[in-house]
Amino acid sequence: MRQSSLRAGLVLALGCLLGLAPNLAYAQATGSISGTAKDESGAVLPGVTIEATSTSTNSVRSATTGPDGFYTIQLVQPGSYIVKAS
């Protein structure tokens, strides 16, 4: 009786772990693009719109640089992107 109770507990624990596995894998399917916008002299450019266009889907994600010229475009799908500033 005790052995089957232990076995049932292990099966339940394994089932829970396997049930979480797809969610953990999905959470890792995106990345981010970040950087600092600067002019030719190296001065940072605040308030610049940065656009990242996927070369495979043509979807566009954008961000605006902060006071320090830094930007981050989050939750981008894996792939190649064309990044431009305007």
N, C-alpha and C positions, 0 to 999 in steps of 0.2 A: 504494500500500500504506500509506504513512504517513498519507494523508488519511483513509482508511477507519478506521484505528486511532484517529485523533483524533475522528472522528465517533462511533465506538463509545463512546469515553470520555465524550463530551458527552451522548450518549443515556443512558448509565448514570448519570451524575451527575444529570441531569434526572429520571430515574426515581426515584432515591433521594430527591430533594427533594419530588417529588410524593407519594411514599409516606409521607413524614413529615407532610405538610400536614393530613390528617384528625386526627392525634394532637395537633398544635399547636392546631387549632381546638377540639378537645374540651377541652383543658386550660383554655381560657378560658371555659367554660360555667358556671362557678360563681362565687360571690362570698362575702362575709361580712357579718355584721351585728355592729357593735360599739358600745360606748358606756360611760357611767358611770352607775351607779344612785345617786341622791341623794334625800334626804328634802326636805321643804318648806323647811327652813332652809339647804339646800345642803350638809349633811354627807353624806359618802359612806357607802354601805351595803354592807359586806362580807358575804359568805356568802348573798347573795340569789339565788334561782333565777330566771333569765330564760328565758322560753319564746317562741319565734317560731313562729307557726302560719301556714302557707301558705293564702292565701285561695282558691286554685284547687284544691289537693289535700287540704287539711286535715292535711297532715303536720306534725308538731311536732318542732322541734329545740330543745335547751336547753343552757344553760351556767350556771355559778355565778360570781358576782362574786368577785374577789380582794380582798385586804386594802385595796386602793385604790378599791374599788367598780367597777373596770373589768371588762368581759366582752367576749368575742368568740365568735360562733357562726360557725364556718367551713363551707365547702363547701355553701352554700345555693344552690338553683337560682334563676335569675332569676324575678322575679315580685313580687307584693305579699304582705306579711306583717303579721300582728297581733302586736305584741310586748307582753308583760305581765310584771310582776315579782311574785313571791310569796315 
